[in-house]
Amino acid sequence: MTSQAEASSQELLDNDEYRRLADEHHSLDARLQVLTDKIVLSDEEQLEEATLKKKKLQLKDRMESIAREFRSRAH
């Protein structure tokens, strides 16, 4: 990784919103893994799984938006 890329990565990690989103994304991923490890999901668990996947994607989209903003400011 170049020093400019390292600086940009550090700036992202220093951004409170980005860090909060990343933490929440990680938590959702952990819960999804628990559901994925089950052989059979109840109807409620299937709904939870679908909801978690959608929320995780929304978080990832926002994180990417923040990263784009940082990259555009760096250039």
PyMOL commands that set and color helices and strands:
alter all, ss='L'
color gray80, all
select helices_A, chain A and resi 3-14+16-37+43-74
alter helices_A, ss='H'
color red, helices_A
deselect
rebuild
show_as cartoon
